[in-house]
Amino acid sequence: MNFLKCEFSKDIKKNYLDLISKNNKFINDPFYLKTLNLWGKGIHVRNKKKHKVNDTHIEKLLIYFKLNKFAKSYLEIGCGEGIDIKYIVNNFNFIDIFAIDIGENIKKLSEKKEFDKVFFCRCDCLDLPFENERFDIVYSYGVFHHTKNFENAILEAKRVLNKGGMLIFYSYKKHANYFKSFGVGIETLLLKLFSKLSYNIVKLLCWFISPFILISFSYPAQILKFFGSKKKYKYFPLWWGKKPSDIIPDLTDRLYAPINIRFSEKQMYNQLLKVGFNKVKVHQTRDGLFCQVIK
């Protein structure tokens, strides 16, 4: 597996490599413990039953950014439940497909027959186990803004990109919309209040506050939708909620996360120029920033 650094090649088991479970850094660091509990043992372990056409994250970015049809190697940073990597396997002919995640769920993905051609690695995106300049395309959705060091996460992605390679990713943004910014303010406050609590306690509290969130945000959005608003209802936080179970995963994701980093469109653009990318595109969507950079 010549994409990996030499010191990791001996540890490969079939199409899977685990650099997390026996590493004391992840076991003893409170930041990583929260990360592992939230995305490793919580949200991403269960499998969603169904995803509609045009409902994967990667498809949303591809509306704005086209992948190089001549690209041979692909890396996804933070593959979660495998929804986007499945789309890639079914719709592109990359010779080498790699996917990483910090969660323990990634091992089960590696055992699925549909992912036989994908190499999975359980690791930290701040310390990728790959050689320099190994991928034509690196993709990530909703990972970098939860890391200890946003800039280092981008630099690691840049390091493993070939010259002329493309990085595309989604990140949280600073909201100008009143309802969204108000929701982010509540999120920030609750994040601080919940910071010392265990995952199970936070999830229980999310169930407790979910009716208030539904009444304050979700139901007004649904009313606007009922009366024919095509766009405005989606400016409400958690606009899709009809019952607590609809919003609990997102509430837990936001209120137990070790960190949520947000940039304005201009700040993100400058951040990407700062780390040495020459070709930068930042597209501001309703909910976040879609970014494309060329090395």
C-alpha positions in Angstrom: 0.0 0.0 0.0 2.4 2.7 -1.3 0.0 5.5 -0.3 0.8 4.9 3.4 3.9 6.0 5.2 6.3 3.1 5.6 5.9 2.8 9.3 2.2 2.0 9.0 2.3 -0.5 6.1 2.9 -3.5 8.4 -0.3 -2.9 10.4 -2.7 -3.3 7.5 -5.5 -5.9 7.9 -7.2 -6.4 4.6 -8.4 -2.9 3.6 -8.4 -1.5 7.2 -5.9 0.2 9.5 -6.6 1.4 13.0 -4.4 4.1 14.5 -6.8 5.2 17.2 -7.7 2.3 19.6 -4.3 1.7 21.1 -3.0 5.3 21.1 -2.9 6.9 24.5 -3.3 10.4 23.0 -6.9 9.6 22.2 -7.6 7.6 25.3 -6.4 10.3 27.8 -7.1 13.6 26.1 -10.5 15.1 27.1 -10.9 16.7 23.6 -10.5 13.4 21.8 -12.6 11.5 24.4 -15.6 13.8 23.5 -14.9 13.3 19.8 -14.8 9.6 20.1 -17.9 9.4 22.2 -19.9 11.7 19.8 -18.8 10.6 16.4 -17.2 7.3 17.2 -19.7 5.6 19.5 -22.8 7.8 19.0 -24.1 9.5 15.8 -22.2 7.6 13.1 -22.5 4.1 14.5 -26.2 3.7 13.5 -27.0 3.4 9.8 -29.7 5.6 8.2 -32.2 3.4 6.3 -32.6 5.6 3.3 -31.2 8.6 1.5 -33.0 10.2 -1.4 -31.4 11.0 -4.7 -29.4 14.3 -4.5 -29.4 14.0 -0.7 -25.8 13.0 -0.1 -23.3 15.7 1.1 -20.9 15.2 -1.8 -23.7 15.8 -4.4 -24.4 19.2 -2.9 -20.8 20.3 -3.3 -20.7 18.9 -6.8 -23.5 21.3 -7.8 -20.8 24.0 -7.5 -17.6 22.2 -8.0 -16.8 19.5 -10.7 -14.4 16.7 -9.9 -11.6 16.2 -12.4 -12.7 13.3 -14.6 -9.0 12.3 -15.1 -8.3 12.0 -11.4 -7.1 8.6 -10.3 -6.9 8.8 -6.5 -9.5 10.0 -4.0 -9.5 10.5 -0.2 -12.5 11.3 2.0 -11.7 12.8 5.4 -14.5 11.9 7.8 -16.6 9.3 6.0 -19.1 8.9 8.9 -21.7 6.3 8.0 -20.3 5.8 4.5 -23.0 7.6 2.6 -20.8 9.8 0.5 -18.1 7.1 -0.1 -20.9 4.9 -1.4 -21.9 7.6 -3.9 -18.3 7.9 -5.0 -17.9 4.1 -5.5 -21.1 3.9 -7.5 -20.5 7.0 -9.7 -16.8 7.4 -10.3 -14.0 5.2 -11.6 -11.1 6.3 -9.3 -8.3 3.7 -9.2 -7.5 4.3 -5.6 -10.2 5.2 -3.0 -9.4 5.9 0.6 -11.6 7.0 3.5 -10.7 8.0 7.0 -12.7 8.6 10.2 -11.9 8.8 13.9 -14.9 6.7 14.8 -15.0 3.0 15.5 -17.8 2.6 13.0 -15.3 2.7 10.2 -14.3 -0.9 10.8 -17.8 -2.2 10.0 -17.7 -0.2 6.7 -14.5 -1.9 5.7 -16.2 -5.3 6.1 -19.0 -4.5 3.7 -18.7 -6.1 0.3 -19.8 -2.9 -1.5 -16.6 -1.2 -0.2 -14.1 -3.9 -1.2 -12.3 -1.4 -3.4 -12.0 1.2 -0.6 -9.2 1.4 1.9 -10.4 2.6 5.3 -8.2 4.1 8.0 -9.2 5.0 11.5 -7.1 8.0 12.3 -6.9 11.7 13.1 -7.2 14.2 10.3 -4.5 16.3 12.0 -2.0 13.5 11.5 -2.8 11.6 8.3 -0.7 8.4 7.8 -0.2 9.0 4.1 2.9 10.0 2.1 3.2 13.5 0.7 1.4 14.2 -2.6 -0.6 11.0 -2.9 -4.1 12.1 -3.9 -5.7 13.9 -6.8 -8.8 14.7 -4.9 -9.4 15.2 -1.1 -13.0 15.7 0.1 -14.4 16.5 3.5 -17.8 17.5 4.8 -18.2 19.0 8.3 -15.0 17.8 9.8 -12.4 20.6 9.8 -14.6 23.0 11.9 -14.6 20.5 14.8 -10.8 20.0 15.0 -8.4 21.2 17.5 -6.6 23.3 14.9 -8.5 24.2 11.7 -5.4 25.5 9.9 -3.4 22.3 10.6 -6.2 20.2 9.4 -6.2 22.1 6.1 -2.4 21.9 5.9 -2.5 18.1 6.3 -5.1 17.8 3.5 -2.8 20.0 1.4 0.3 17.9 2.2 -1.3 14.7 0.8 -2.6 16.4 -2.3 -0.7 16.0 -5.6 0.4 19.2 -7.3 -2.6 20.5 -9.1 -4.8 18.4 -6.9 -8.2 19.5 -5.6 -9.5 19.9 -2.0 -13.3 20.4 -1.6 -15.0 20.7 1.7 -17.9 22.1 3.7 -17.5 24.2 6.8 -19.7 26.1 9.3 -20.2 29.8 8.6 -21.0 32.9 10.6 -24.7 33.7 10.0 -26.0 37.1 9.1 -29.6 35.8 9.1 -31.3 36.8 12.4 -32.9 33.4 13.1 -29.7 31.4 12.3 -27.4 33.8 14.3 -29.8 33.7 17.2 -29.8 29.9 17.1 -26.0 29.9 17.0 -25.9 32.2 20.0 -28.1 29.7 21.9 -25.9 26.8 20.7 -22.7 28.6 21.9 -24.2 29.2 25.3 -25.4 25.6 25.7 -22.1 24.3 24.4 -20.3 26.0 27.3 -22.9 24.9 29.9 -22.7 21.3 28.7 -18.9 21.2 28.2 -18.2 19.2 31.4 -21.1 16.8 31.1 -20.9 13.2 29.8 -22.3 12.2 26.4 -25.2 10.4 27.8 -26.2 13.3 30.0 -26.0 15.8 27.1 -28.1 13.5 24.9 -30.7 13.3 27.7 -30.7 17.1 28.0 -31.1 17.3 24.3 -34.3 15.3 24.6 -35.4 17.5 27.4 -34.9 20.8 25.4 -36.1 19.5 22.1 -39.8 20.5 22.6 -38.6 24.1 23.2 -36.5 24.0 20.1 -39.3 22.6 18.0 -41.7 25.3 19.3 -39.2 28.1 18.8 -37.7 27.2 15.5 -39.0 24.1 13.8 -42.7 24.6 14.0 -42.6 28.2 12.8 -40.6 27.0 9.8 -43.1 24.3 9.1 -45.9 26.8 9.2 -44.1 29.0 6.7 -43.6 26.0 4.5 -47.3 25.1 4.7 -48.3 28.6 3.5 -46.0 28.3 0.5 -42.7 29.9 1.5 -40.2 28.2 -0.8 -37.0 29.5 0.9 -37.6 31.4 4.0 -38.6 28.5 6.2 -35.2 27.0 5.7 -33.6 30.0 7.3 -34.8 28.7 10.7 -32.5 26.4 12.7 -33.5 22.8 12.6 -36.4 23.7 10.2 -37.1 20.1 9.2 -38.1 19.0 12.8 -41.6 17.6 13.3 -40.9 15.5 16.4 -38.0 15.3 18.9 -36.3 12.3 17.2 -36.0 14.4 14.0 -33.6 16.9 15.6 -31.9 14.9 18.4 -28.9 13.8 16.2 -28.2 17.4 15.1 -28.7 18.8 18.6 -26.3 16.3 20.1 -23.8 16.9 17.3 -23.8 20.6 18.0 -24.1 20.6 21.8 -21.6 17.9 22.7 -19.0 18.8 20.1 -15.6 19.7 21.6 -15.5 22.8 19.4 -17.5 24.5 16.6 -15.4 26.9 14.5 -17.2 29.4 12.2 -15.8 31.7 9.5 -17.4 34.4 7.3 -17.0 33.9 3.6 -14.1 36.5 3.5 -12.4 35.0 6.5 -12.4 31.6 5.0 -11.1 32.9 1.6 -8.2 34.6 3.4 -7.6 31.6 5.6 -7.2 29.4 2.5 -4.9 31.9 0.8 -2.8 32.1 4.0 -2.0 28.4 3.9 -0.6 28.6 0.4 -3.4 27.7 -2.0 -3.4 29.7 -5.2 -6.8 28.9 -6.7 -9.5 29.5 -4.1 -13.3 29.4 -4.4 -15.6 29.9 -1.5 -19.4 29.6 -2.1 -21.7 30.8 0.6 -24.8 28.6 0.9 -27.7 29.0 3.2 -26.2 26.9 6.0 -22.4 27.1 5.5 -19.5 27.5 3.2 -18.6 25.2 0.2 -14.9 25.5 -0.5 -12.7 24.4 -3.4 -8.9 24.9 -3.6 -6.3 23.8 -6.1 -2.7 23.0 -4.9 
